[in-house]
Amino acid sequence: FDDDASVTLTATASHGSKFSGWSGGGCSGTGTCQVTLSDEASVTAAFRDVARPKVTKLKVKVNHHKGTAKVTFRGTDPGHGSKGLHFRCKLDKGHFKSCHSPKAYKHLRHGKHTVQVKAIDKSGNVSKPAKKKFRA
């Protein structure tokens, strides 16, 4: 580029991310960024992860004699694999609580139960709950 040339910068987010704004070089906001190349300048385009992770391979193994259930699961985050995920589990009408796989439930009453698991990624995106019904 020639000195004093005017350059227009446009940010394009990839799938699973969202453009959150410009900084530096006199640019701000989320529109295009106009930079005049008269001096050294640094412009940063910031993006944030908006892709929801997923809970996968949710399984429940019940020991009817002992009244226990062992819940196993995995998770995946688009573009990041499974690194940095944490999980929250809920049994029946209880509250979601921090958990990891395998999750053991003891002293289950006889009858129908539903376990739900959510995955949360490093950016705070939360998956839809994966649900599994079982009988104890």
Number of C-alpha atoms within 10 A of each C-alpha: 7 7 9 11 10 13 12 9 15 13 18 11 15 10 11 13 13 16 17 14 18 22 15 11 17 13 19 15 11 15 13 14 20 14 18 15 15 11 9 7 11 11 15 13 19 14 16 13 20 16 19 18 24 23 23 14 11 17 18 20 13 18 14 13 7 11 15 17 22 15 21 17 17 19 22 20 22 15 11 12 11 17 11 12 23 18 21 17 22 18 17 11 9 9 10 14 12 13 16 15 13 14 13 15 14 11 10 17 12 10 8 11 15 14 21 19 29 24 28 22 25 13 13 15 16 20 20 15 16 17 16 15 13 14 16 18
